[in-house]
Every structure is written in C-alpha cells, then in structure tokens.
Amino acid sequence: MSAKYLRDRYDVEPLRLKPDESARDLTLIEAVSSLGLSGTVFHLMRDIPDQYDDEYVVLIDAKIVVQFEMQRAAGASPEDVKIWFLAEYRREIGQGRDRILLDRAAEVARSIVSS
C-alpha cells in the first residue's frame, strides 16, 4: 500500500548519523562538537561533495541546523560555518522535498530525545 501523504514517502532513518557504525559519521559529529555545539541526535540533511572539500548541513536534536564546509584531509576543521535555529532554517529553504525531509527528521529527533 502506498503512502497516503507525501510526507510519509520520505524515510529519514538513512539520514541519521550513527557514529558507532561509520567513521565518516563520527568525523562529522566531532566537527560539529568542535564548534561548541552538542546534541544527542544528528541528521545529515545535505552532503554536497566537491573536488577538495565537502559541504554539509546537519540537524542537531531538532533545534539547531549547522552548515559548514570541510576539507577531506585528516584532522580538517569546519570552515564557512552558518548556524540557524530550526525555524529560521525552515524559512530559508522554503517548500519542497528538503523541507519535508527536514520536518520528518525533526519529528524523529524529538521522539528520540524525549524517550
């Protein structure tokens, strides 16, 4: 049976960072922590690879969204950092698939944090 609502067609579990299972996820969480931000649940909302560095957008505990670039070299630190509250970022990205994914990820993060 297909999903009744468009928002139900998007699974956000693959977006959740799992540092126990992936070295890349651990590196991203450490990069976010180096900015003085901490949390329990992290979702990778956007990953844009480039030739020398990658751009990431990470949702932290359904409260804060951080966007940064990081070189692929070992020990690299985040650059060009932008930090938003969730509501500000929602307005920034507008409507569409990215907004639906953000809302679903925030919903999942809230349920994990509250349990």
N, C-alpha and C positions, 0 to 999 in steps of 0.2 A: 504494500500500500504506500502510495506516495505521500509526502508531507503535505499537510493541509495549508500551512502558511509558508511563505518564502523563507522567513527567519528560521524555520525548522529544518531547512535543507542544508544548513551550514553546520558542520561539526567542527568545534573549536578545540577538541582534545589534541589533535596533532600540533596545534599552535602553542600548547603549554610547554614551558621549558622544564626539562627533567634532568637536573644536574647529576643524578645517580646513574643515568643511562647514557649520557652524551657529554663528551669533553667540550664540545662547542657550546652546549647549554651552560655548562659550568663556567666557561670563559665569559659568556655574556652576563651571567649573574654576578660574577666577580667584577666585571667592568661597571655594571650599574652600581654595585656596592662601593666602588672606588669614587663614585660621585657623591657619596654620602646618603644614598637612597637605599632603603631596606624594605623587605616585604616577605610574604610567605608564598604567594602565587604570582608567577611571572608568565605572561603570554607574549610570544614574538608575533607582533601584528604585521610587521613588514620586514623583509630581508631583501635588500637590493644589492646584488654583487656588482663590483666594479673591477677594473683591472688591478689596482693596487690596494684598495680598501673596500669595505662593505658598509652600507648604511642600514641601520637597524631602528625599528620602532618597537618598544617594549611597554606593555601594560603591566603595572605593578599593583596587585591587590585591588583592582577595580577602583583605584583612587587617582593614580598618577600615570602619565604617559611620558616616556622619555625617548627622544630621538637623538641618535648620535652616529658618527662615522668612526670606524676603527680599522686601522691597517691590519693586514693579515700576519704581520711579523709577530713572533712570540714576545710577550711582555708589552704589547702595544696598549696604549691607553685611549679612552674615548676622546674624540675631537668634535668640534662644531655641535655642542650639546644644546638641545632645546628641551625644556621641561614644561609640561602642561598639567593642569588638573583635568580630570576626565571630561567634565562638562565643556571646558574650553576646547579640548581636542575634538570632541564630538561636533562642535560648531565649525571647527576648522576644516574637517574632512567632508562635511555635508552629508548628502544622502547616498545610497547605493550599497554595493557589496561590502566595501570597507567598513561602513557604518554598522551594517548588520553584524558583521564579524566582531566588531568592537563591542557592541551591545551584548552579544551572546557570550563573549569571553568575560566581560564584566559580570554578567549574571552567574556564570560558573565560578568565577573567582570569589564572589560574595558568598556563594553557598559553601565553598571550601573553607573560607576564612571563618564563617560563622559556626561551622561544625567542630 
